[in-house]
């Protein structure tokens, strides 16, 4: 059984991994593997650029929305869905460098009508609710029912679809179990539960699709998580697949961070990440985990 300090460290690694995966993947977003190989051979440096023209170490909406959610929880000292939605509004009004169309639509719906749950839409099975759900998972550590409620509620501000709901729950469970010291076989068992519920998430015969569709996203993340042996290998594999690489990178980073821990994250990537982002995600991660049921009622 891991100590409280070890669990806190893995929570920090998850949030740091998210931001690093985002910054690394932003360079290759919307490229295909052939284009990436022609330009970089293997993309494994946080170098910025990409279609957004980022400075090296800067992040996109994946990290920014996660931080906005984390701040709302910390400010309230508890789960605060209206506060999260308000922070998303403030973030959007700040003219972020990137925002997905479904996220924009959901936030505008909240702004105009005060509706905190987007209506079901069969076309909203994107990865926007999944990419930002880590703060909800950290806050709910130790309580699976609370985790399920929180990750779905935050996702449905913008994405109301059963595939998005199930993806968020699955990744939440994987982060929790990784933070508690689960091995890769235990993590793989969680993915099998998802595939049993929704067979289209099957990833054994990976087809190489890495789009913003939540099924493609998780197939990419799971393929590289379970066919590599380190944090670095996993993220390099994911972001060199291209497509929605900032988001696949962020989601792979959060799970791999929780699984491998802080010491496994390459120091060159940590140093290259924007300093303010790095400091804030580490601080927010610790504060979120300290609010969690696991830390409020430690296991004896």
C-alpha positions, 0 to 999 in steps of 0.5 A: 500500500502506498503512503499518503506522500506517494499518492500525492506525488502520483497526483502531481505526476498526473497533472504534470503529465497532462500538461507535458503531453499537451505541450508535446502533442500541440506540435503535431496536432492535425498532422499524420504520421508520414508528415511527422516523420518527414519533418521530425523523424521522431517528434520527442522534443517540446518545441512549440510551433504546430498549427497554433504557432505556440512558443515551446512549453506553452499549452492549449485548451486541454491544460487550460480548462483543467486548470480552470476546473481545478481553481473552481474546486479549490476556491470552493473547497468542495465540488462546485459545478456552477463555479466550474462553468463560470470559470469556463466562461471566464476562460473563453472570454479571455480569448484562449489560443484554442477552443473546440467547437463543442466546448464553445457551444456548451459554454455559450449555452450556459452563458445565455441560458444558464443551462449547466448540462448540454442537451444530448447530441449524438454528434457530441461524442468528442474528447473535450469532456475527457481531456479536462476531467483530471481535477474531478478525478483527483478531488474524488480520490477514494470514492468511486461513486463521487468520481463518477458523478463529478467526471460526468457532470463536468463533461456534460457542461459541453459533451452529453453523450454515453461514450463520453460519459463512459470514457470519463469514468474509465479514465477516472478509475485508471487514474485512481488505481494507478495512484494507489499502485495498480499494475498494468494488468489491473489497469488493463482490466478496467479497459476491458470493462469499458470494451464490454460495455461499448465494444467499439472501444476495442483497441487490440487491433489498433487502426491508427485513428487519432481523431477527436472522436472519443473512441479514436482518442482512447484507442490511441491512448490505450494502445501506446499505454499498454505496448510501451514500458515507460512514460516517455515511450508512451507519450512519444508513441501517442504524439507521433500518431498525430491527429488530435495529438495535444489531447491524446498526449494530455490524456496519455500523460495523465494516466501514465503520470499517475502510473509511472510517477514523477521520477519517470517524467523526463527532466528535459520535458519538465524544464521546457514546460512553461514555468508558471504552468508547471508550478500551478499544476503541481500546486493544484494537484496537491491541493485537490488530492488533499481535499479528496475522501482518501485524504480526509479519511485515510485508509488504516 
